[in-house]
Amino acid sequence: MALLLKGGMKSKNHQCLITYFYKKYPNYEFETNLISQLNYLRNRLNYYGEQIDPAFYEKNKEEVIKLIKLLIQIVEP
């Protein structure tokens, strides 16, 4: 949500945030897809109590770390 606030906008859902991220940074399509996957898994966990397969984390661990660093870089002034 910090990304939207930095752009002078607000949203009440993550779909708008993901779309905003992709529209603003179209070169980060892979990262957008990863964010979308993480959002899907979070929703499955929160709303349906489904377990997240640890293999997903192991497979994507390095990419998630890169994504976090990228987002911090984008949001910081």
N, C-alpha and C positions, 0 to 999 in steps of 0.2 A: 504494500500500500504506500510505502514511502516513495516509490517511483511515481505513482499517480500524484501524490501531494507535491512532489518536486515539480511536476508539470502543471500544477494548479488545478488538479481535478480530484474528485472523490468517487468511490464506488462501494457498493455494498456486497459485491460478489467477486470471486476470483476469476471468473470467466472474462469479465471486463478487463481486469488487470492483465491477464494473459494475452488478450487481443491487443490491448494497448502496447504491451511490450513488443509484440510481433510487428505491429504497424510502425512503431518508432524505430525498431532495430531489426529490419528484415534480413540482415546478414546473419542473424543469430537464430536461424530456423531450427537447427538441432537443439539448441538450448531451450527454445520455445516448446518444442515437442517434449523435452525432458521435464520442463515445468508442468506441462499438461499431464504427463504420466504421474508425476508426484502428486498433483492435485487430485487426480482420479483415485490413487491409492489412499490418500488421506481421507477422502470422502467415504470410500469403502470401509475404512477402519472406523471412522467416527460414527457414521450413520448405520452401518450394518454389523459392526463388530468383527469384520473379516480380518484374518491375519495377513500380514504382508510377508511374502516369501523372502527369507533372508538372501536367497540367490539374486534377487533383484538388486539389493543393496551391494552385494559383492560384485556383481557385474557392472554396476554403475557408480561405484564408490568414487573413483577418480574424477569422473565427469561431474558428479554432484559437488565435489570440492571445488572444481574449476568454476562451476556455475555460481557457487556462493561467492567466490572471489570476484567474479565478473559483476555480480549484482552489487556488491559492496563498492566496487570501483565506479559503477554507473551512478549510484545514489549519492556517494560522497561528493561534496562540492569541489 
